[in-house]
């Protein structure tokens, strides 16, 4: 028995080794052809699903960007725009824009208009989202009413604000008159024109922030607030320790979308003040439009150059957002 057991122990390592897999039989040419056809068919199906999206992006994004870059690098007039024979000017249009006395006022107004708008829109939207997140009677109805400014066509909202802030017949000055305050030239004074369009833009953008931030609050577990209450945390401590940190990813995308949208706001400012008086409320968007369509002799090249500068600013902020997100996820 001892001899047999020892013999088994000696042979066990050899028998415990994994036997090599038997080589698979090579596929015959017909099977290889069928597999190749199936792979090609699946690739064509995938491209067929992607093709509409690629065509849409090429037609409505890539081609306009290419045309805008082409316009900014050529000296286009109305005649050369029609005949498509504009001479190449290189960076001359960008040099003209950067040395124009309107550039820095327009850049400053763009930054002030954008940053003040998105910060106050976010603050008001967050406050309303926290308020509605408590849940009470008529909460849904009031939330729906707050969406009205966002659902109205922008030309209607802009015209309404222009009427309300009219120096002579506006309801705002009429209300100031009732309380004994002198009327204010909201849209025609260099001191108030930019403030007026900022207030109107904040009013329009609050519902967007409310909707996005309210959706983010719905994903925060209620058990965290119950545990914090049992630990003696007050309302402000719960907001600072739970709500605001967990809402940070939603807040980041909300601010980024608000930034990109606000940078290109044109119709609101143009309808209310046309960028005036002078350049008091002129931004890069209104200045670009004024170059291209604001005079009898349009300057398409400088207008396109201003538009490309605006695109570059939005791209820089977008890349910063991506970098911050990567650091947070690392």
Secondary structure by P-SEA (a helix, b strand, c coil): caaaaaaaaaacccccccccccccccccaaaaaaaaaaaaaaaaaaaaaaaaaaaaaaaccaaaaaaaaaaaaccccaaaaaacccccccaaaaaaaaaccaaaaaaaaaaaaaaaaaaaaaaaaaaaaaaacccccaaaaaaaaaaccccccaaaaaaaaaaaacccccaaaaaaaaacccccccccccccaaaaaaaaaaaaaaaaaaaaaaaaaaaccaaaaaaaaaacccaaaaaaccccccaaaaaaaaaaaaaaaaaaccaaaaaccccccccccccaaaaaaaaccccccccaaaaaaaaaaaaaaaaaaaaaaaaaaaaaac
